[in-house]
Amino acid sequence: MSRRLLIAAALLALGALSRPALAQAPAPWPAARPVSVIVPFPAGGAVDYTARMVSTRLAERIGQAVVIDNVAGAGGVVGTAKAARAAPDGYSLLVAPDSTIVIAPLVTPDAVKYDPLKDLVPIGLINVTPLILVARPGLPVNSFADLLRYARANPGKLNYASPGVGNLLHVAMEALRQQARIDIVHVPYKAAPQIVSDLIGNQIDLALVVPSTGLPHIKSGKVKALGVTVEDRIAALPDVPALSDAAELKGFHVTTSIGLFAPAGTPPAVVDRLNKELSEILGGAELRKTFEEQAARVGKGSGAEFAEFLRRELARNGAVVKAANIKGE
């Protein structure tokens, strides 16, 4: 046999030996068992929609069924607690907003039976969304500077709405009030849609809203946008400045976010794989465009960076909650 044929035969033999070794490598998610993604809110909401967009793409990438488990209750606390108690085997995940990870443990510590950074492993940040400060059409202000002057000339006479006591929008507006040193009164509502209706009807003065809620009414002129809560202007409202442009709110930055988590104790290899897959998913043009249409920015970074982000948010919001003595319902 020629030297060339001997080399070819040897390579074929090596290939034959390597194939069984690869085939016997354990798969992270055996096909016989689907991955469950807990969403701590009812189907049809923003968190559920985000979870489904990510889960569909995750299933394609890992070649495994991924199912959504909507576990609503107590503003997301029930579902988040279920995820924290789930077996840490890579088959139970959680898609949740910062309201259940950061805010709820601060404002209702007796009701929250999980530690967000001890009982859950942050896998990755999915998206971050700014808030918009809006005013009723009849309020005689057209900018945040106008609002400061009016509020200081009329202490205690302005009010702002949020969907309840101790929710993210309440804490965010309290952070703004504390830093700007203005005296405005909180009016808790039972439902967010009623806030917008009452703003349009001049029955409430101010509110912080998410873009998906506020943009249609801002663009139609039914409410006034006074500023956004991130350092840069957002593409959907190029003429609306950042609130941090005001000297009184220098460095002011408040957002709402959604992230992917696993129960504590989930194998690091699984967490790292999921972070890698999530990064690839978020890099897709279609998903990025969908988020941008909602004025949201795609998340990025490692699980460790996401954990550090959450620690900062807990510290920042914890200071606001303590100063205002906010106790959730």
Backbone torsions as a table, in degrees:
resi	resn	phi	psi	omega
1	MET	NA	138.3	-177.1
2	SER	-71.7	160.5	178.5
3	ARG	-57.3	-40.2	-179.1
4	ARG	-64.0	-41.8	-179.9
5	LEU	-68.8	-35.0	178.0
6	LEU	-63.7	-42.3	178.6
7	ILE	-63.8	-43.4	179.5
8	ALA	-61.8	-42.2	180.0
9	ALA	-63.7	-39.4	178.9
10	ALA	-64.3	-42.2	178.9
11	LEU	-63.8	-40.0	178.0
12	LEU	-63.9	-39.0	179.3
13	ALA	-65.1	-42.1	177.1
14	LEU	-61.9	-41.7	178.6
15	GLY	-62.7	-40.4	179.6
16	ALA	-65.1	-35.8	178.8
17	LEU	-71.8	-34.5	-175.3
18	SER	-76.0	-29.5	-176.6
19	ARG	-63.1	-47.1	177.5
20	PRO	-61.2	-35.9	179.7
21	ALA	-62.5	-41.6	178.3
22	LEU	-67.7	-39.7	-176.9
23	ALA	-66.4	-27.8	-176.9
24	GLN	-87.5	-4.5	179.6
25	ALA	-64.0	132.3	-176.8
26	PRO	-65.8	135.7	177.3
27	ALA	-85.4	139.6	-180.0
28	PRO	-61.6	-34.7	-177.9
29	TRP	-130.3	90.5	179.1
30	PRO	-56.2	142.1	-172.9
31	ALA	-63.0	-18.9	-175.8
32	ALA	-75.1	-8.9	-173.9
33	ARG	-134.9	116.6	-178.1
34	PRO	-73.5	157.3	173.6
35	VAL	-89.2	131.8	179.4
36	SER	-102.2	128.6	175.8
37	VAL	-109.9	109.8	179.5
38	ILE	-78.9	130.3	173.5
39	VAL	-116.9	116.3	-172.9
40	PRO	-81.2	29.3	179.0
41	PHE	-143.0	163.0	179.9
42	PRO	-64.7	160.8	175.7
43	ALA	-63.9	145.4	175.2
44	GLY	102.0	-13.5	179.8
45	GLY	-87.4	179.4	-176.1
46	ALA	-63.0	-41.4	-179.2
47	VAL	-67.2	-43.0	178.8
48	ASP	-61.9	-43.8	-179.9
49	TYR	-61.8	-43.7	178.5
50	THR	-63.7	-43.8	-179.9
51	ALA	-61.3	-39.6	-178.7
52	ARG	-69.7	-38.3	177.6
53	MET	-62.0	-43.3	-178.9
54	VAL	-71.8	-42.6	-175.9
55	SER	-64.8	-38.9	178.3
56	THR	-59.4	-43.6	-179.2
57	ARG	-74.0	-32.7	178.0
58	LEU	-65.5	-41.9	179.1
59	ALA	-59.1	-40.9	179.3
60	GLU	-64.8	-36.2	-174.1
61	ARG	-79.1	-35.1	-178.3
62	ILE	-97.3	-2.0	178.8
63	GLY	62.7	40.3	-173.2
64	GLN	-146.3	146.6	178.0
65	ALA	-66.1	133.5	176.2
66	VAL	-126.2	119.3	-174.7
67	VAL	-115.1	146.1	178.5
68	ILE	-91.0	133.5	177.5
69	ASP	-120.4	99.4	178.9
70	ASN	-79.1	115.3	-179.5
71	VAL	-124.2	85.3	-175.5
72	ALA	-85.8	161.0	175.4
73	GLY	141.0	138.2	175.9
74	ALA	55.7	41.9	176.8
75	GLY	63.8	31.1	178.5
76	GLY	98.9	-9.0	-175.8
77	VAL	-69.6	-38.8	-176.8
78	VAL	-62.4	-49.7	-179.8
79	GLY	-65.9	-38.5	179.3
80	THR	-65.3	-39.1	177.4
81	ALA	-64.7	-38.6	177.8
82	LYS	-61.9	-42.7	178.9
83	ALA	-64.2	-39.2	-179.5
84	ALA	-65.3	-28.1	-179.7
85	ARG	-90.4	-8.3	-174.9
86	ALA	-67.7	158.3	178.9
87	ALA	-64.5	133.4	-177.6
88	PRO	-84.4	60.7	-173.6
89	ASP	-116.2	9.2	179.4
90	GLY	88.1	0.2	-179.2
91	TYR	-103.6	-4.6	178.5
92	SER	-126.7	122.3	178.5
93	LEU	-126.9	171.1	-179.5
94	LEU	-138.1	132.4	168.8
95	VAL	-113.7	116.2	-173.2
96	ALA	-144.1	153.1	176.5
97	PRO	-87.9	169.6	179.2
98	ASP	-66.1	-15.9	178.8
99	SER	-62.7	-34.2	179.3
100	THR	-92.5	-22.8	-177.3
101	ILE	-91.3	-38.7	-174.4
102	VAL	-107.0	-48.2	-171.8
103	ILE	-78.5	-51.1	-175.6
104	ALA	-55.8	-44.6	178.9
105	PRO	-63.0	-23.8	-179.5
106	LEU	-83.2	-39.6	-172.7
107	VAL	-96.1	-21.1	177.4
108	THR	-133.3	59.9	-175.0
109	PRO	-61.1	-30.7	-178.9
110	ASP	-73.9	-26.5	-177.8
111	ALA	-90.2	-22.7	-177.7
112	VAL	-88.6	116.0	-175.1
113	LYS	-100.1	30.1	177.5
114	TYR	-143.8	151.7	172.6
115	ASP	-101.2	116.6	-171.8
116	PRO	-61.1	-26.6	-178.4
117	LEU	-104.2	-5.3	176.6
118	LYS	-107.7	-33.5	-176.4
119	ASP	-97.1	-7.4	178.7
120	LEU	-131.6	149.4	176.0
121	VAL	-108.2	116.3	176.7
122	PRO	-67.9	123.2	178.9
123	ILE	-93.0	-47.0	-179.8
124	GLY	-174.5	152.9	177.2
125	LEU	-83.5	124.9	-178.2
126	ILE	-85.8	-52.0	176.7
127	ASN	-156.3	162.7	179.2
128	VAL	-132.0	131.5	-175.7
129	THR	-125.0	131.4	176.5
130	PRO	-75.2	166.7	173.2
131	LEU	-110.3	162.5	-179.8
132	ILE	-125.1	129.0	174.7
133	LEU	-84.5	120.2	-178.0
134	VAL	-122.0	153.7	-179.8
135	ALA	-127.8	155.6	176.9
136	ARG	-65.4	153.1	-175.1
137	PRO	-63.8	-27.9	-177.1
138	GLY	-88.4	-3.5	179.4
139	LEU	-72.3	130.5	-174.5
140	PRO	-78.2	53.5	175.8
141	VAL	-139.6	146.2	179.0
142	ASN	-129.3	5.9	179.5
143	SER	-156.0	169.9	178.1
144	PHE	-68.4	-33.5	177.1
145	ALA	-62.1	-41.6	175.5
146	ASP	-60.2	-42.4	-178.4
147	LEU	-62.7	-42.2	178.9
148	LEU	-60.1	-46.3	-179.6
149	ARG	-62.5	-44.3	-177.5
150	TYR	-66.3	-43.4	-178.5
151	ALA	-65.1	-38.1	-179.4
152	ARG	-74.5	-26.6	176.2
153	ALA	-81.2	-18.0	-177.2
154	ASN	-133.8	62.6	-176.1
155	PRO	-59.6	133.4	177.2
156	GLY	78.8	-1.0	-176.5
157	LYS	-97.0	-19.9	176.2
158	LEU	-89.5	151.8	176.6
159	ASN	-132.9	164.5	175.5
160	TYR	-139.6	150.1	-177.0
161	ALA	-109.1	151.6	169.1
162	SER	-149.7	158.9	-178.0
163	PRO	-78.4	67.8	176.3
164	GLY	111.5	-178.0	178.9
165	VAL	-100.3	129.9	175.9
166	GLY	84.8	12.0	175.8
167	ASN	-84.6	171.4	-176.5
168	LEU	-59.5	-42.6	-178.0
169	LEU	-67.6	-33.1	175.4
170	HIS	-65.2	-47.5	-179.0
171	VAL	-65.1	-39.8	179.9
172	ALA	-64.2	-43.3	179.8
173	MET	-69.0	-32.0	177.1
174	GLU	-68.4	-35.5	175.8
175	ALA	-62.1	-43.0	177.9
176	LEU	-63.1	-46.5	-178.8
177	ARG	-60.5	-43.2	-178.6
178	GLN	-65.2	-45.4	-177.3
179	GLN	-70.6	-37.4	-180.0
180	ALA	-79.0	-13.8	-179.9
181	ARG	57.0	54.9	176.4
182	ILE	-121.7	151.6	-177.2
183	ASP	-102.5	97.5	176.1
184	ILE	-129.9	153.3	-169.2
185	VAL	-103.5	134.6	178.0
186	HIS	-82.8	132.8	175.3
187	VAL	-121.0	104.9	-179.3
188	PRO	-76.9	137.8	176.9
189	TYR	-112.0	159.9	176.5
190	LYS	-85.3	-26.8	-176.8
191	ALA	-140.0	137.2	-178.3
192	ALA	-63.1	-40.3	-178.9
193	PRO	-58.3	-32.0	-179.5
194	GLN	-68.4	-27.4	178.9
195	ILE	-62.2	-48.3	-179.3
196	VAL	-62.5	-42.4	179.1
197	SER	-59.8	-43.0	-178.6
198	ASP	-74.3	-29.3	172.0
199	LEU	-63.8	-47.8	178.9
200	ILE	-60.2	-36.5	-178.8
201	GLY	-85.5	7.7	178.3
202	ASN	62.9	29.5	179.2
203	GLN	-98.2	-11.2	176.3
204	ILE	-139.9	149.5	-171.7
205	ASP	-85.9	-49.3	-169.4
206	LEU	-140.0	161.7	172.1
207	ALA	-167.0	153.5	166.4
208	LEU	-96.4	132.0	-178.5
209	VAL	-132.0	155.8	173.4
210	VAL	-79.1	152.5	-176.8
211	PRO	-55.8	-39.9	-177.8
212	SER	-60.7	-29.3	177.8
213	THR	-83.9	-44.1	-171.2
214	GLY	-85.7	-33.5	-172.2
215	LEU	-55.0	-47.0	-179.0
216	PRO	-57.9	-38.3	-176.7
217	HIS	-80.8	-28.7	175.0
218	ILE	-68.5	-47.0	-177.6
219	LYS	-68.0	-26.8	178.0
220	SER	-85.6	-6.6	178.8
221	GLY	82.9	10.9	-177.9
222	LYS	-78.8	-24.7	172.5
223	VAL	-136.1	161.8	-179.3
224	LYS	-102.0	134.7	173.9
225	ALA	-94.9	122.3	-177.7
226	LEU	-101.1	-17.6	179.6
227	GLY	169.9	161.5	176.5
228	VAL	-111.4	155.9	-169.6
229	THR	-94.6	19.2	174.1
230	VAL	-121.8	166.1	-172.3
231	GLU	-69.1	-27.9	-178.7
232	ASP	-105.5	151.3	173.1
233	ARG	-66.6	155.4	179.3
234	ILE	-101.2	148.5	-174.5
235	ALA	-59.5	-32.8	-177.8
236	ALA	-70.2	-22.9	-179.1
237	LEU	-134.1	68.4	-174.4
238	PRO	-64.0	-20.3	-178.5
239	ASP	-94.9	-0.5	-179.2
240	VAL	-99.6	119.2	-175.3
241	PRO	-74.9	165.7	171.8
242	ALA	-74.3	140.0	177.8
243	LEU	-62.5	-29.3	-179.1
244	SER	-69.5	-8.0	174.1
245	ASP	-66.5	-26.4	178.6
246	ALA	-73.4	137.2	-178.8
247	ALA	-57.3	-34.6	-178.4
248	GLU	-69.3	-21.7	-177.8
249	LEU	-118.0	29.0	179.6
250	LYS	-56.6	129.5	179.9
251	GLY	80.7	0.2	-178.6
252	PHE	-65.7	126.0	-177.9
253	HIS	-150.0	114.2	179.2
254	VAL	-135.2	132.0	178.8
255	THR	-138.8	171.3	166.8
256	THR	-118.9	143.3	-174.2
257	SER	-136.0	161.6	175.7
258	ILE	-129.8	136.7	-177.6
259	GLY	-136.4	169.6	177.8
260	LEU	-108.9	133.0	-175.8
261	PHE	-134.0	163.9	171.7
262	ALA	-134.7	160.0	175.6
263	PRO	-62.4	147.3	176.9
264	ALA	-58.1	140.6	-178.9
265	GLY	96.7	-6.3	175.5
266	THR	-60.9	133.4	-176.2
267	PRO	-52.3	134.3	-179.9
268	PRO	-54.3	-34.3	179.9
269	ALA	-63.8	-36.5	178.4
270	VAL	-70.1	-43.6	179.2
271	VAL	-60.8	-45.1	179.5
272	ASP	-63.9	-39.9	179.0
273	ARG	-64.3	-43.4	-179.4
274	LEU	-65.7	-38.5	177.2
275	ASN	-62.6	-41.8	178.7
276	LYS	-63.4	-44.9	-179.7
277	GLU	-65.5	-40.3	179.0
278	LEU	-62.6	-41.5	179.0
279	SER	-60.1	-41.6	178.5
280	GLU	-66.0	-41.5	179.8
281	ILE	-62.0	-45.5	-177.7
282	LEU	-70.4	-18.4	177.3
283	GLY	-80.0	-7.4	-179.5
284	GLY	-70.4	139.6	-175.9
285	ALA	-63.7	-38.3	-176.3
286	GLU	-65.3	-46.2	-179.7
287	LEU	-67.2	-41.4	178.5
288	ARG	-59.4	-42.9	179.6
289	LYS	-64.1	-41.1	179.1
290	THR	-60.7	-44.6	179.1
291	PHE	-66.2	-42.1	-178.7
292	GLU	-63.2	-32.5	177.0
293	GLU	-64.9	-22.8	177.1
294	GLN	-98.0	10.7	-177.7
295	ALA	64.2	21.7	177.4
296	ALA	-97.2	153.6	177.7
297	ARG	-112.3	137.7	-178.6
298	VAL	-67.6	145.8	178.1
299	GLY	-78.7	169.2	178.6
300	LYS	-161.2	167.2	175.5
301	GLY	105.2	171.9	-178.7
302	SER	-80.1	171.5	175.1
303	GLY	-62.9	-36.3	178.8
304	ALA	-65.1	-39.4	177.8
305	GLU	-66.9	-37.2	176.8
306	PHE	-65.0	-41.7	178.4
307	ALA	-61.4	-40.6	178.3
308	GLU	-65.8	-39.7	175.2
309	PHE	-57.3	-44.4	-179.6
310	LEU	-67.5	-37.5	177.2
311	ARG	-62.2	-41.2	177.9
312	ARG	-64.6	-42.0	179.9
313	GLU	-64.6	-40.3	177.2
314	LEU	-62.4	-42.1	-179.8
315	ALA	-67.4	-45.6	-178.1
316	ARG	-64.3	-49.6	-178.8
317	ASN	-70.5	-31.6	177.3
318	GLY	-61.0	-39.2	178.6
319	ALA	-65.4	-39.2	179.3
320	VAL	-66.5	-46.6	-179.1
321	VAL	-61.8	-42.0	-179.9
322	LYS	-66.1	-44.5	-178.3
323	ALA	-64.1	-34.5	-178.1
324	ALA	-94.6	-4.3	-177.9
325	ASN	52.1	49.2	-178.9
326	ILE	-80.5	126.7	175.6
327	LYS	-125.3	118.2	-176.2
328	GLY	-67.3	163.1	-179.1
329	GLU	-81.2	NA	NA
